[in-house]
Amino acid sequence: MSFILNEEEQMLRDSAKAFLAQSAPVSALRKLRDESDPVGFSKQLWASMAEMGWTGILVEEDHGGVDMGYAAAGLLLQEMGRTLTASPFLATSVLAASALKLAGTDAQKAAWLPKIAAGETVIAFAVDERARHNPDHVETRATKDGNGFRLNGKKRFVSCGMGADAVIVAARTEDDRINLFLVDTGAKGVERTPRRTVDSHVPADFAFDDVKLDGDALLAGAEDSETAYRHVLDAGRACLAAESLGVAEEAFDRTIDYIKEREQFGQPIGSFQGLQHRAAHLYSEMELARTLVLKALRVLDETPSQAPLWCAAAKAKATAVSRLAGSEGIQMYGGVGMTDEYDIGLYYKRAQAAGEFLGDDSWAAGQVAKLAGY
């Protein structure tokens, strides 16, 4: 397993950096926030990502994608973290695409994966039902109704849910096992409510009131639906850890640039030993996070049976490091770090919100302990 990017991955990272700097700078997030955009992301940017081939990063070539794997998806998200890009990439191109690949039937894959690859649809992934992440707590029920199902329950903080055409819902069937269902967000009985979060994103709360589903709404292509469900979440955690790493890296770089320029007592504050120690500590923590994130992404591509441990470890470390980078940045900026004039506060907010999605650092560290036998 290599911890060095190959030539293709380096080219992808460099092209992503250039594209996002031009098409999705931090000012784009500010614009979405200030205009109270109803979906929280730019559909034009999503179309541009499709033209770049990003939306099909995990989709097989037979379905119109490029199938470069999770390490490549993580590289894209890492660069998105640097510019605080608000997009459905994680929800649709990672979570939904993974769910369809792992649990979808051939007909479902043929119907939806080409649309994801072409950027023609946004599909959300609904798992949590409480304020805190708990993948085992699934009370949403799908009961048999003729040849189909009736779906009842609620989901909270569904990423990109307000702009989604469909949502993949984790629900328990009559055998009490967790299955995945593809639901049209415009179906009768589906209600969604926007929840604007501290990072200026717009997730949605969903309520499903006796929603009638056809039999083909069930993703029935996996041998074990719960194993597929948990693997999708592992993939989401590793890729979200990559985004958090990007948030940390950019927050760190901006902070270092600032303390090199800001003067106090006639000299740059970056010359003060106390700040140098804090910067050195943060840098060493980021190096460990980089290693864990790349390890988790490589494991997903090469030895997926080992993914649960490494994805949890990457999520725990990247979350903790991104939050540290944001808070240290605000402190080193001083009082101005608390103002909206500077972007460092936006990085702190994204670190906090992204850290909660799919399990915070405490939850993920607990998973590592359990999986390690403690």
C-alpha positions in Angstrom: 0.0 0.0 0.0 1.5 3.3 -1.1 1.3 6.5 0.9 2.6 8.5 -2.1 0.2 9.8 -4.8 0.7 8.3 -8.2 1.0 10.5 -11.3 -2.7 10.3 -12.1 -3.7 11.2 -8.5 -1.3 14.2 -8.5 -2.8 15.4 -11.8 -6.3 15.1 -10.3 -5.3 17.0 -7.2 -3.7 19.8 -9.2 -6.6 20.2 -11.6 -9.0 20.2 -8.6 -7.0 22.9 -6.9 -7.0 25.1 -9.9 -10.7 24.5 -10.7 -12.0 25.1 -7.2 -9.9 28.2 -6.7 -11.6 29.7 -9.7 -15.1 28.2 -9.6 -15.7 27.7 -5.9 -13.7 30.1 -3.7 -14.7 30.9 -0.2 -16.6 33.9 -1.5 -19.0 31.5 -3.3 -20.0 30.1 0.1 -20.5 33.6 1.5 -22.7 34.4 -1.5 -24.9 31.3 -0.9 -25.1 32.2 2.8 -25.9 35.9 2.3 -28.6 35.2 -0.3 -30.1 32.5 1.9 -30.0 30.0 -1.0 -32.8 27.5 -0.6 -30.8 24.4 -1.3 -27.4 25.6 0.0 -25.3 24.7 -3.1 -24.9 25.9 -6.7 -26.4 23.7 -9.4 -24.2 25.4 -11.9 -21.1 24.3 -10.0 -22.6 20.7 -9.8 -22.9 20.7 -13.6 -19.3 22.0 -14.0 -18.1 19.1 -11.7 -19.9 16.7 -14.0 -18.1 18.2 -17.0 -14.8 17.6 -15.1 -15.8 13.9 -14.6 -15.9 14.3 -10.8 -19.5 13.3 -10.3 -18.8 9.8 -11.7 -15.6 9.3 -9.7 -17.0 6.1 -8.1 -19.2 5.0 -11.1 -18.1 2.2 -13.4 -17.2 3.1 -16.9 -20.1 1.0 -18.2 -22.4 3.5 -16.5 -20.7 6.6 -17.8 -18.3 7.1 -14.9 -14.5 7.1 -14.5 -14.3 4.7 -11.5 -11.1 6.1 -10.0 -11.8 4.8 -6.5 -12.1 6.3 -3.0 -8.6 7.6 -2.8 -9.4 9.8 -5.8 -12.7 10.9 -4.3 -10.9 11.8 -1.1 -8.4 14.0 -3.0 -11.3 15.9 -4.5 -12.9 16.4 -1.1 -9.7 17.4 0.5 -9.4 20.3 -2.1 -13.1 21.1 -1.5 -12.4 21.4 2.2 -9.7 24.0 1.4 -12.2 26.2 -0.4 -15.2 25.3 1.8 -17.0 24.1 -1.3 -20.7 23.5 -0.7 -21.8 20.8 -3.1 -23.7 17.5 -3.2 -20.5 15.6 -4.0 -20.3 13.7 -0.7 -24.0 12.9 -0.5 -24.5 11.9 -4.2 -21.2 10.9 -5.7 -19.9 9.1 -2.6 -22.8 7.9 -0.3 -25.5 7.4 -2.9 -23.2 6.0 -5.6 -21.7 3.6 -3.0 -25.1 2.5 -1.9 -26.3 1.8 -5.4 -23.0 0.0 -6.3 -23.1 -2.2 -3.2 -26.8 -2.8 -2.7 -28.6 -1.8 -6.0 -29.9 -4.3 -8.5 -28.7 -4.2 -12.1 -31.8 -2.4 -13.1 -31.3 0.2 -10.4 -27.7 0.7 -11.2 -28.5 1.2 -14.9 -31.2 3.7 -14.1 -29.4 5.9 -11.6 -25.6 5.6 -11.8 -25.5 7.2 -15.3 -27.5 10.1 -14.0 -25.1 10.5 -11.1 -22.1 10.4 -13.4 -23.7 13.0 -15.7 -24.6 15.3 -12.9 -28.2 15.0 -13.9 -29.5 14.2 -10.4 -28.8 14.9 -6.7 -29.5 12.0 -4.4 -29.3 12.4 -0.6 -28.6 9.7 2.0 -30.7 9.7 5.1 -29.5 7.8 8.2 -29.7 9.7 11.5 -32.9 10.1 13.4 -31.5 11.9 16.5 -29.2 14.9 17.0 -26.2 12.7 17.5 -25.0 10.1 15.0 -26.0 6.5 15.8 -26.2 4.1 12.8 -27.9 1.4 15.0 -30.7 3.7 16.0 -33.1 3.2 13.0 -36.8 3.4 13.9 -38.0 4.3 10.4 -40.1 1.4 9.2 -40.9 0.0 5.8 -43.8 -2.5 6.0 -45.0 -4.7 3.2 -48.0 -3.4 1.3 -48.9 -5.7 -1.6 -46.0 -5.8 -4.0 -44.5 -2.7 -2.4 -43.9 -1.0 1.0 -45.3 1.7 3.2 -42.6 4.0 4.7 -43.0 5.8 8.0 -40.5 7.6 10.1 -38.2 10.7 10.4 -34.7 11.5 9.5 -32.6 14.5 10.6 -29.8 16.6 9.1 -29.8 15.0 5.7 -27.0 16.5 3.8 -28.1 18.4 0.6 -31.6 17.1 1.3 -33.3 20.3 0.2 -31.9 20.1 -3.3 -32.3 16.3 -3.7 -34.4 14.7 -6.4 -34.4 11.4 -4.4 -33.2 10.2 -1.1 -31.8 6.8 0.0 -33.4 6.0 3.3 -32.2 3.5 5.9 -35.3 1.8 7.3 -36.1 -1.4 9.1 -38.2 -4.0 7.5 -40.5 -6.6 9.2 -37.5 -8.9 9.9 -36.1 -5.9 11.9 -33.0 -5.7 9.6 -31.9 -2.4 8.1 -32.5 -2.0 4.4 -32.0 0.9 2.0 -34.9 2.4 0.0 -34.7 4.9 -2.9 -37.5 7.4 -2.4 -38.6 10.2 -4.7 -38.6 13.4 -2.6 -41.7 14.6 -4.5 -43.7 11.5 -3.5 -46.9 11.9 -1.5 -46.3 11.8 2.2 -42.7 13.1 2.0 -42.1 16.3 3.8 -38.8 18.1 4.2 -37.8 21.0 6.3 -34.6 23.1 5.9 -32.1 23.2 8.8 -29.5 26.0 8.3 -26.4 24.9 10.1 -23.5 27.0 11.6 -21.3 26.3 8.5 -24.0 27.9 6.2 -25.0 24.6 4.7 -28.7 23.6 4.3 -29.4 20.0 5.4 -33.0 18.9 5.6 -35.2 17.1 8.2 -37.4 14.5 6.4 -40.7 13.1 7.6 -42.2 10.1 5.9 -45.9 9.7 6.5 -47.3 6.4 5.1 -45.3 6.9 1.8 -46.3 4.3 -0.7 -43.2 2.7 -2.4 -43.1 0.3 -5.3 -41.2 -3.0 -4.8 -38.3 -1.7 -6.8 -37.6 1.1 -4.3 -35.8 -1.5 -2.2 -32.1 -1.7 -3.0 -32.2 -5.5 -3.2 -28.9 -6.3 -4.9 -26.7 -7.0 -1.8 -26.3 -10.4 -0.2 -26.5 -8.7 3.2 -28.2 -5.4 3.3 -26.8 -4.3 6.7 -23.2 -5.0 5.7 -23.8 -2.9 2.6 -25.3 -0.1 4.7 -22.4 0.0 7.1 -19.8 -0.1 4.3 -21.5 2.9 2.8 -21.2 4.8 6.1 -17.5 3.7 6.3 -16.9 5.2 2.9 -18.6 8.4 3.8 -16.6 8.7 7.0 -13.2 8.3 5.2 -14.2 10.8 2.5 -15.6 13.3 5.0 -12.3 12.9 6.9 -10.5 13.9 3.8 -12.6 17.0 3.5 -11.9 17.8 7.2 -8.2 17.4 6.5 -8.5 20.0 3.7 -10.3 22.4 6.1 -7.4 21.9 8.6 -4.7 22.4 6.0 -6.1 25.6 4.7 -6.9 27.0 8.1 -3.3 26.2 9.1 -1.8 27.8 6.0 -3.9 31.0 6.4 -2.9 31.2 10.1 0.8 30.9 9.3 0.6 33.5 6.6 -1.2 35.9 9.1 1.3 35.5 12.0 4.2 36.1 9.6 2.6 39.5 8.7 1.0 40.7 11.9 3.4 42.7 14.0 3.4 43.3 17.8 6.1 45.0 19.8 7.8 45.8 16.5 8.2 42.3 15.2 6.0 39.6 13.5 4.1 37.6 16.1 5.2 34.5 14.3 8.6 35.0 15.8 7.2 34.4 19.3 8.3 31.1 20.6 4.9 30.3 22.2 3.1 30.6 18.8 5.9 28.6 17.1 5.3 25.8 19.5 1.6 25.8 18.9 2.1 25.9 15.1 4.6 23.0 15.3 2.2 20.9 17.4 -0.7 21.5 14.9 1.6 20.6 11.9 2.6 17.3 13.5 -1.0 16.5 14.2 -2.0 17.2 10.6 0.8 14.9 9.4 -0.7 12.0 11.4 -4.2 12.9 10.1 -2.9 12.9 6.5 -1.5 9.4 7.0 -4.7 8.0 8.6 -6.9 9.5 5.9 -4.9 8.2 3.0 -4.7 4.8 4.8 -8.5 4.6 5.2 -9.1 5.6 1.5 -6.5 3.0 0.2 -8.0 0.3 2.4 -11.5 1.0 1.0 -10.0 0.5 -2.5 -7.7 -2.4 -1.8 -8.8 -4.4 1.3 -12.4 -3.2 2.1 -12.8 -5.9 4.9 -10.4 -3.8 7.0 -12.3 -0.6 6.3 -14.3 -0.2 9.6 -11.3 0.3 11.8 -9.3 2.6 9.6 -12.3 4.7 8.5 -13.2 5.3 12.1 -9.6 6.1 13.0 -9.4 8.6 10.1 -12.7 10.2 11.0 -11.7 10.6 14.7 -8.3 12.1 13.9 -9.3 14.4 11.0 -12.3 15.7 13.0 -10.1 16.5 16.1 -7.4 18.1 14.0 -9.7 20.2 11.9 -11.3 21.6 15.1 -7.9 22.3 16.6 -6.8 24.1 13.4 -9.9 26.2 13.4 -9.7 27.2 17.1 -5.9 27.8 17.0 -6.4 29.9 13.9 -9.0 32.1 15.6 -6.7 32.5 18.7 -3.6 33.4 16.7 -5.6 35.9 14.6 -6.6 37.5 17.8 -9.8 39.6 18.1 -10.2 39.9 14.4 -10.5 36.2 14.1 -13.9 36.4 15.6 -15.2 38.8 13.0 -16.9 37.9 9.7 -14.4 40.0 7.8 -11.8 37.2 8.0 -12.5 33.7 6.6 -10.8 31.8 9.5 -14.1 31.7 11.4 -15.8 30.0 8.4 -13.2 27.2 8.6 -13.8 26.8 12.3 -17.5 26.5 11.7 -17.1 24.0 8.9 -14.8 21.9 11.1 -17.5 21.8 13.8 -20.4 20.9 11.5 -18.5 18.3 9.4 -17.1 16.8 12.6 -20.7 15.9 13.7 -21.8 14.3 10.5 -21.5 10.5 10.4 -20.0 10.5 13.9 -17.8 13.0 15.8 -14.3 12.3 17.1 -15.5 10.8 20.4 -17.9 8.5 18.7 -15.3 7.4 16.1 -12.6 6.9 18.7 -15.1 4.7 20.6 -15.5 2.6 17.4 -11.8 2.2 17.1 -11.6 0.9 20.7 -14.5 -1.6 20.1 -13.0 -2.8 16.8 -9.6 -3.2 18.5 -11.1 -5.4 21.2 -11.4 -3.0 24.1 
